[in-house]
Amino acid sequence: MNIIAADSSAAILNEKFEPVYIVATAAVLVKPPYREPSECLAEPVFVNAEDSHEVIVQEAELCRQLIAKVRADVVHLDISLGAISLEQLSPIQFSSLKISSKAKSNLIKILPRLRKITSEITQKYGVETLAIGKDSIPVRVAELTAGAHAIIYASKKAVKEKSPLMLGLPLKCQPMFKENRVYVNSLMAAEHDLRGYAIDSEGLLKKVNIVEILNPVARGFRTLKITRRKDLR
């Protein structure tokens, strides 16, 4: 089974290590044995962390764009609602869902846009979109892939603005840099061989210094301090 999944991850942090902006969104095609992406679409979003529900619409849109290019059997989104089909989801059903009032309110706001995109995916490609959330391994691969792209996007921001920044990575992962690629490997139990990656086509990583530290107020999260190199003109 070939699966398309999407997620957004990594955040610009303030001096208190609190998330301010979500940096990147990625949609990936994951094939057996489901360890890394076979295809990917990613883009910078820099969405206010308080409006994180809005990126779900962008995630669905990237899935729509990706499935137009590659074949898949199902689409997974990072919404934890027991793998229900989004086409079957309605505000009436929310009363029985075990989620917070705020989460319900946010879902109601974006549901019409989500259903429009997912209905198009079903009608054009005969593929369901499931609200499966973190139970999905492909969603985790998408999260790691978004994290890898976020490192490149944040590096570009640091170079352009000539100002250091702190980038919070996804839960329990570690970045690795090899030639023109950034790999983000999972550190979760039973996920040692899961990873996402991004290609640094603009050579941005050569223009910054990156120091990895632990997030002192969020156990399990690593942080990168990204600084523009002083010898750049």
Legacy VTK file of the C-alpha trace (Angstrom):
# vtk DataFile Version 3.0
C-alpha trace
ASCII
DATASET POLYDATA
POINTS 233 float
0.000 0.000 0.000
1.366 3.390 -1.045
0.415 6.206 1.324
0.495 9.977 0.971
0.692 11.827 4.281
1.274 15.383 5.398
2.322 17.228 8.511
3.806 20.523 9.645
6.641 20.817 12.117
9.493 22.789 13.663
8.975 26.213 15.171
10.828 29.462 15.605
11.219 29.868 19.371
11.421 32.998 21.509
13.937 33.591 24.300
11.769 31.507 26.658
11.879 28.561 24.228
8.192 29.046 23.431
6.987 28.412 19.846
6.187 31.557 17.885
5.919 30.435 14.256
5.447 27.004 12.690
8.021 26.838 9.922
7.331 24.107 7.371
4.715 21.826 5.854
5.467 18.665 3.891
3.464 16.059 2.013
5.211 12.765 1.321
4.645 9.555 -0.589
5.714 6.623 1.572
6.046 3.114 0.156
6.846 -0.201 1.879
8.801 -0.643 4.134
7.602 2.855 5.202
10.909 4.255 6.455
11.451 7.420 4.412
9.742 9.473 1.706
9.833 8.348 -1.924
8.449 11.686 -3.125
7.914 14.978 -1.345
6.368 18.423 -1.678
7.336 20.950 0.985
7.016 24.665 1.550
7.702 27.283 4.209
4.624 28.507 6.072
5.789 30.583 9.088
2.286 30.467 10.568
1.600 31.878 14.029
1.803 28.959 16.465
-1.535 29.982 17.984
-3.179 29.406 14.589
-1.625 25.983 14.058
-4.964 24.477 12.998
-4.787 26.558 9.821
-1.812 24.579 8.517
-3.979 21.452 8.304
-5.695 22.975 5.281
-2.314 23.570 3.664
-1.316 19.994 4.467
-4.408 18.703 2.675
-3.689 20.972 -0.279
-0.135 19.647 -0.588
-1.530 16.106 -0.519
-3.876 17.057 -3.356
-0.947 18.423 -5.357
1.188 15.353 -4.690
-1.478 12.800 -5.588
-1.872 14.579 -8.922
1.723 13.517 -9.653
2.073 10.083 -8.041
-0.163 7.102 -7.353
-1.335 6.370 -3.814
-3.926 4.140 -2.171
-4.874 6.386 0.755
-4.106 9.808 2.249
-3.271 10.315 5.936
-3.655 13.685 7.690
-2.387 14.663 11.127
-5.807 14.851 12.751
-6.324 12.281 15.501
-9.952 11.224 15.049
-9.671 7.452 14.895
-8.890 7.228 11.166
-12.357 8.428 10.154
-12.772 9.503 6.536
-12.851 13.297 6.347
-15.664 13.144 3.822
-17.823 11.453 6.457
-16.973 13.970 9.164
-19.537 16.626 10.085
-19.882 19.148 12.943
-22.716 17.027 14.382
-20.269 14.189 15.018
-17.918 16.417 17.020
-20.053 16.115 20.155
-19.069 12.456 20.482
-15.358 13.037 19.873
-13.014 12.984 22.843
-11.228 16.232 22.022
-11.104 19.617 23.726
-13.644 22.359 23.087
-10.912 24.473 21.507
-9.946 21.639 19.153
-13.595 21.181 18.164
-13.962 24.896 17.509
-10.823 24.966 15.373
-11.944 21.920 13.388
-15.328 23.492 12.689
-13.543 26.566 11.284
-11.485 24.605 8.785
-13.831 21.689 8.021
-15.529 23.225 4.935
-12.154 23.894 3.296
-10.835 20.477 4.283
-13.868 18.665 2.914
-13.653 20.567 -0.370
-10.052 19.427 -0.886
-10.578 15.852 0.277
-13.750 15.481 -1.814
-11.762 16.497 -4.876
-9.114 13.892 -4.017
-11.800 11.194 -3.754
-13.648 12.215 -6.908
-10.559 12.567 -9.101
-8.382 9.764 -7.779
-10.734 7.422 -5.893
-8.688 7.771 -2.714
-9.934 8.347 0.847
-8.391 10.897 3.191
-8.241 9.646 6.778
-8.008 11.671 10.000
-5.532 9.238 11.542
-3.042 11.537 13.259
0.054 10.336 15.081
-0.930 6.654 14.785
0.268 6.851 11.186
3.907 6.052 10.429
3.724 8.036 7.149
2.515 11.073 9.139
5.628 10.708 11.310
7.757 10.538 8.158
6.031 13.723 6.958
6.737 15.368 10.325
10.442 14.490 10.094
10.548 15.632 6.468
8.939 18.956 7.355
11.528 19.292 10.122
14.365 18.757 7.660
12.995 21.396 5.300
12.423 23.744 8.234
16.156 23.709 8.972
16.833 24.966 5.448
14.026 27.552 5.554
15.185 28.820 8.956
18.774 29.028 7.694
17.595 31.156 4.779
15.742 33.431 7.194
18.814 33.779 9.434
21.017 34.676 6.447
18.536 37.177 5.017
17.783 38.914 8.313
21.386 38.727 9.599
20.003 37.703 12.962
20.373 34.433 14.920
17.288 32.380 15.594
16.233 29.346 17.597
14.522 26.502 15.774
12.615 23.909 17.776
12.624 20.488 16.114
9.884 17.808 16.224
9.614 15.488 19.211
12.423 12.960 19.739
14.481 13.412 16.621
18.028 14.337 15.669
19.349 16.173 12.612
22.289 14.961 10.547
24.048 16.918 7.833
25.637 15.138 4.869
26.874 17.013 1.806
23.876 18.970 0.488
21.264 17.062 2.472
19.676 17.429 5.882
18.413 14.235 7.484
16.128 14.225 10.508
16.139 10.816 12.186
13.544 9.613 14.682
14.742 8.812 18.197
11.466 7.208 19.252
11.364 3.580 20.339
10.796 1.195 17.403
11.413 4.078 14.980
15.207 3.981 14.764
15.094 3.567 10.978
12.533 6.323 10.266
13.778 9.546 8.743
12.921 12.514 6.615
15.278 14.587 4.539
15.613 17.771 2.520
18.031 18.855 -0.209
19.862 22.157 0.250
19.806 23.239 -3.403
20.772 26.857 -2.600
23.807 26.049 -0.454
22.268 27.794 2.548
23.809 25.468 5.123
27.272 26.692 4.117
26.225 30.212 5.071
25.253 29.483 8.684
26.624 28.015 11.880
24.292 25.549 13.584
24.592 24.564 17.239
22.357 21.837 18.652
21.071 22.155 22.217
18.332 20.551 24.278
15.157 22.480 24.967
15.319 23.136 28.734
11.556 23.592 29.130
10.268 20.833 26.829
11.740 17.422 27.501
12.326 15.342 24.374
12.677 18.318 22.053
15.956 19.495 20.538
16.689 23.042 19.482
19.019 24.451 16.856
20.620 27.855 17.241
21.185 29.081 13.688
23.524 32.016 13.107
24.646 33.671 9.882
28.366 33.149 9.347
30.403 36.255 10.128
32.620 35.890 7.064
29.671 36.312 4.667
29.450 39.552 2.756
LINES 1 234
233 0 1 2 3 4 5 6 7 8 9 10 11 12 13 14 15 16 17 18 19 20 21 22 23 24 25 26 27 28 29 30 31 32 33 34 35 36 37 38 39 40 41 42 43 44 45 46 47 48 49 50 51 52 53 54 55 56 57 58 59 60 61 62 63 64 65 66 67 68 69 70 71 72 73 74 75 76 77 78 79 80 81 82 83 84 85 86 87 88 89 90 91 92 93 94 95 96 97 98 99 100 101 102 103 104 105 106 107 108 109 110 111 112 113 114 115 116 117 118 119 120 121 122 123 124 125 126 127 128 129 130 131 132 133 134 135 136 137 138 139 140 141 142 143 144 145 146 147 148 149 150 151 152 153 154 155 156 157 158 159 160 161 162 163 164 165 166 167 168 169 170 171 172 173 174 175 176 177 178 179 180 181 182 183 184 185 186 187 188 189 190 191 192 193 194 195 196 197 198 199 200 201 202 203 204 205 206 207 208 209 210 211 212 213 214 215 216 217 218 219 220 221 222 223 224 225 226 227 228 229 230 231 232
